[in-house]
Amino acid sequence: MTFTWTNPSNSDNYWLDIGDAPGGNDIYQSGNLGNVTTTTVTDMPSNGEEVYGTLWTLIGGQWYYNSYQWQSGPNSSKKAGHPELRKQLSKR
């Protein structure tokens, strides 16, 4: 599954975590993607379970995040965006 997101003009780096629980990364952890706004995850579950994603964005030396949730499966798709960045409680 390919994930894409928009790029705020002041962002420096991205990081995407995907897990089977909120805030988890047991399914996928991208590592620092630089300013690339897409990544492909090849080992997504396809059994209909809930999946949780966290898109981290580095802006001015501070990490921010957006959280997402969706149901896995062969027809699943998810596009991440930046509706509102929320300040991370502890830096990555």
Secondary structure, 3 states (H helix, E strand, C coil): CEEECCCCCCCCEEEEEEECCCCCCCCEECCCCCCCCEEECCCCCCCCCEEEEEEEEEECCEEEEEEEEEECCCCCCCCCCCCCCEECCCCC
